[in-house]
Amino acid sequence: MEISSDMMLEAISGLMVIDTAGKVVYINEACADYIKVNREKSIGKDINEVFPPSTMKNMLKGEKRFNIQYYFTEGRMSASSQFQLRKNGKVVGVLEYDMLEEVEQLDYFLEEYSGALKDEIKYFREQTRKFEGTKYSINNIIGSSQKVKDLKEQIEIAAMSTSTVLIQGETGTGKELVAHAIHNLSARAFNDFVKVNAAGMSESLIESELFGYVGGAFTGAKTSGKKGKFELADRGTLFIDEINHMPPAMQPKLLRALQEGEISPVGSEEDIDVDVRVIAASNEKLEQLVLEDKFRADLYYRLNVFTITVPPLRERIDDIPELVKQKVHDINKEMGKNITKIDPDVYEALAEYDWPGNVRELYNRVESAMNYVQGDTLQKIHFNFRADNSKINLEALKTTDNPIEAIKHEAEWKLINETLLMFDNNKTKAAEYLKISRPLLYQKMKRLGID
């Protein structure tokens, strides 16, 4: 039987070829089946349209003729070899094929090879295990409501893209969790996820945090210098939380880093190229801040490429039972409890509340209530539910010396307590929200008996 070239090409796992324009010129049937695309319709299309996580275009430039690329998509992993195709010394395309298409295949290599290759694959296997058991993934977003289903769908779409992502949502909705989920589903999953919070930082501090500095750049700087978050996140993801607090003078520098893919460390005259995907989060609507001249319009447009809005808890009340059960399960061992039952009255009471602090506040309330449980059942009595202030108990007020002061005391207690819960007991943020000084907040807490 004659062996044809087509038979040989079809026997190679995950074989693809692109030209200098990044267009697919060949893809074998095995590859098309693995990545779930139509073979004929893929020819002539951009490689990232056919397979969004692909990095084959990176091999079209430079002197590097060979590269190994790891992919993790739809819960599967693959390790691919990439080769520059040259003619008369010029790059005319890139060829890629899969060396591995399942984690189990790593065992074969570990048995057959030793030395550096064995160590490298062992490291990769450990990273795969680490990824599969990571604390922050799309599976940690709890809920079955349509709002949560829509959110997860957006996360999956964002993970397939390489665009900048803007996550908007109220305090406590879980914006960082969404950022982790996007990273862990993306082609950058095996590279670093670096985070920085723009709130409460001076202009000079946030600049050195983001871009780093060279030795002797300023008084107190390390003589060896320091890498910034952008450089640490090279080939990975940088999560900038509370970007709405980014100092105005820093915004054009951030814009340049996003547009040009290069940064300038403080005190350096040389630029550094970085390959970073930025995910930003804001608990305020940036478009409103643009209208108020508090945020640069050009930076907003650069960030607002792919926007995800995380729904507040009050819009997904049906998810409360799942959230409560998961929280109880997670901290049972930590608190030395064995709570296996939750009274239905608990869910009814929690559903009637507005949850200004969202999921974070709910979790704080559940953890606080669990401290009072002696048996195996979490009940409404374990929660500190107070009467609705809209219905004043006039009979009870008869026994007080000053009814007006009693009502004011109750309202002040509730406001401060709810604010502390909303900000995870962060006194600085609570005082800022209440527009009072931190010492005054402590005085009020002491007077009102708030622990």
HUZI-V424361 format. One record per backbone hydrogen bond with DSSP energy under -1.0 kcal/mol. NH is the residue of the N-H (numbers start at 1). CO is the residue of the C=O. E is the energy in kcal/mol with one decimal. If there is no record, write none. Layout:
nh | co | e
NH | CO | E
NH | CO | E
//
This chain:
nh | co | e
8 | 4 | -1.5
9 | 5 | -2.4
10 | 6 | -2.4
12 | 9 | -1.1
16 | 96 | -2.6
17 | 26 | -2.4
18 | 94 | -2.4
19 | 23 | -2.0
22 | 19 | -2.0
24 | 45 | -2.7
25 | 17 | -2.6
26 | 17 | -1.5
28 | 15 | -2.0
32 | 28 | -2.3
33 | 29 | -2.5
34 | 30 | -1.8
35 | 31 | -2.4
37 | 32 | -2.3
42 | 38 | -1.2
44 | 24 | -3.1
45 | 42 | -1.9
47 | 22 | -2.6
49 | 46 | -1.4
50 | 46 | -1.7
51 | 47 | -3.4
54 | 51 | -2.3
58 | 55 | -1.3
59 | 56 | -1.6
60 | 57 | -1.7
67 | 82 | -2.0
69 | 80 | -2.8
71 | 78 | -3.0
73 | 76 | -1.8
76 | 73 | -2.2
78 | 71 | -2.2
79 | 100 | -1.8
80 | 69 | -3.3
81 | 97 | -2.9
82 | 67 | -3.1
83 | 95 | -2.8
84 | 65 | -2.2
85 | 93 | -3.2
87 | 90 | -2.6
90 | 87 | -1.7
92 | 85 | -3.5
93 | 85 | -1.2
94 | 18 | -1.7
95 | 83 | -2.6
96 | 16 | -2.8
97 | 81 | -1.9
98 | 13 | -2.5
99 | 79 | -3.1
100 | 79 | -1.8
105 | 102 | -1.1
106 | 103 | -1.8
107 | 104 | -1.3
109 | 105 | -1.2
110 | 106 | -2.4
111 | 107 | -1.7
112 | 108 | -1.9
113 | 109 | -2.8
119 | 115 | -2.2
120 | 116 | -2.4
121 | 117 | -2.4
122 | 118 | -2.4
123 | 119 | -2.3
124 | 120 | -2.1
125 | 121 | -2.6
126 | 122 | -2.2
127 | 123 | -2.3
128 | 124 | -2.1
129 | 125 | -2.3
130 | 126 | -2.4
131 | 127 | -2.4
132 | 128 | -2.5
133 | 129 | -1.5
134 | 131 | -1.5
140 | 137 | -1.8
141 | 138 | -1.2
142 | 140 | -1.0
149 | 145 | -2.2
150 | 146 | -2.6
151 | 147 | -1.9
152 | 148 | -2.6
153 | 149 | -1.9
154 | 150 | -2.1
155 | 151 | -2.2
156 | 152 | -2.2
157 | 153 | -2.0
158 | 154 | -2.7
159 | 155 | -2.2
160 | 156 | -1.1
165 | 278 | -1.7
166 | 306 | -2.6
167 | 280 | -3.3
168 | 308 | -2.8
169 | 282 | -1.7
173 | 170 | -1.5
178 | 174 | -1.6
179 | 175 | -1.9
180 | 176 | -2.4
181 | 177 | -2.1
182 | 178 | -2.2
183 | 179 | -2.2
184 | 180 | -2.8
186 | 183 | -1.1
189 | 186 | -1.4
191 | 188 | -2.3
194 | 237 | -2.9
196 | 239 | -2.4
198 | 241 | -2.5
206 | 202 | -2.6
207 | 203 | -1.8
208 | 204 | -1.8
209 | 205 | -2.1
210 | 206 | -2.3
211 | 207 | -2.9
212 | 208 | -1.5
213 | 226 | -2.3
214 | 266 | -2.2
217 | 214 | -1.7
221 | 218 | -2.2
225 | 222 | -1.4
226 | 213 | -2.7
229 | 209 | -2.9
230 | 210 | -2.5
232 | 228 | -2.2
233 | 229 | -1.7
234 | 231 | -1.2
235 | 275 | -3.9
236 | 233 | -3.1
237 | 192 | -2.6
238 | 277 | -2.8
239 | 194 | -3.4
240 | 279 | -2.3
241 | 196 | -2.7
243 | 281 | -2.6
245 | 242 | -2.1
246 | 243 | -2.0
250 | 247 | -1.6
254 | 250 | -2.1
255 | 251 | -2.3
256 | 252 | -2.0
257 | 253 | -1.8
258 | 254 | -2.0
259 | 255 | -2.5
260 | 256 | -3.0
261 | 257 | -1.2
263 | 272 | -2.4
266 | 212 | -2.7
268 | 265 | -2.2
272 | 263 | -2.7
274 | 261 | -2.7
277 | 236 | -2.0
279 | 238 | -2.7
280 | 165 | -2.9
281 | 240 | -2.3
282 | 167 | -2.3
289 | 285 | -1.5
290 | 286 | -2.2
291 | 287 | -1.6
292 | 288 | -1.5
293 | 290 | -1.6
294 | 289 | -3.2
300 | 296 | -2.0
301 | 297 | -2.5
302 | 298 | -1.6
303 | 299 | -2.0
304 | 300 | -2.6
305 | 303 | -1.6
306 | 164 | -1.0
308 | 166 | -2.7
310 | 168 | -2.8
315 | 312 | -1.5
316 | 313 | -1.9
319 | 316 | -2.1
320 | 317 | -2.1
323 | 319 | -2.4
324 | 320 | -2.8
325 | 321 | -2.4
326 | 322 | -2.3
327 | 323 | -2.2
328 | 324 | -2.7
329 | 325 | -2.3
330 | 326 | -2.4
331 | 327 | -1.9
335 | 331 | -2.1
337 | 332 | -3.0
340 | 376 | -1.7
341 | 376 | -2.3
343 | 378 | -2.8
346 | 343 | -1.9
348 | 344 | -1.8
349 | 345 | -2.3
350 | 346 | -2.5
351 | 347 | -2.1
353 | 350 | -1.1
358 | 355 | -1.3
360 | 172 | -1.6
361 | 357 | -1.3
362 | 358 | -2.1
363 | 359 | -2.8
364 | 360 | -2.1
365 | 361 | -2.4
366 | 362 | -2.5
367 | 363 | -2.6
368 | 364 | -2.3
369 | 365 | -2.5
370 | 366 | -2.2
372 | 369 | -1.7
373 | 370 | -1.0
378 | 341 | -2.7
382 | 379 | -1.4
383 | 380 | -1.8
385 | 383 | -1.5
391 | 388 | -1.7
394 | 392 | -1.4
397 | 393 | -1.5
399 | 396 | -1.1
400 | 397 | -1.4
406 | 402 | -2.1
407 | 403 | -2.2
408 | 404 | -2.4
409 | 405 | -2.5
410 | 406 | -2.2
411 | 407 | -2.5
412 | 408 | -2.5
413 | 409 | -2.4
414 | 410 | -2.3
415 | 411 | -2.5
416 | 412 | -2.4
417 | 413 | -2.5
418 | 414 | -2.7
419 | 415 | -2.1
420 | 416 | -2.4
421 | 417 | -2.0
422 | 418 | -2.3
423 | 419 | -1.7
424 | 421 | -1.4
425 | 420 | -3.8
426 | 423 | -1.7
430 | 426 | -2.2
431 | 427 | -2.7
432 | 428 | -2.0
433 | 429 | -2.4
434 | 430 | -2.3
436 | 431 | -2.4
441 | 437 | -1.8
442 | 438 | -2.2
443 | 439 | -2.0
444 | 440 | -2.4
445 | 441 | -2.6
446 | 442 | -2.2
447 | 443 | -2.3
448 | 444 | -2.5
450 | 445 | -2.6
//
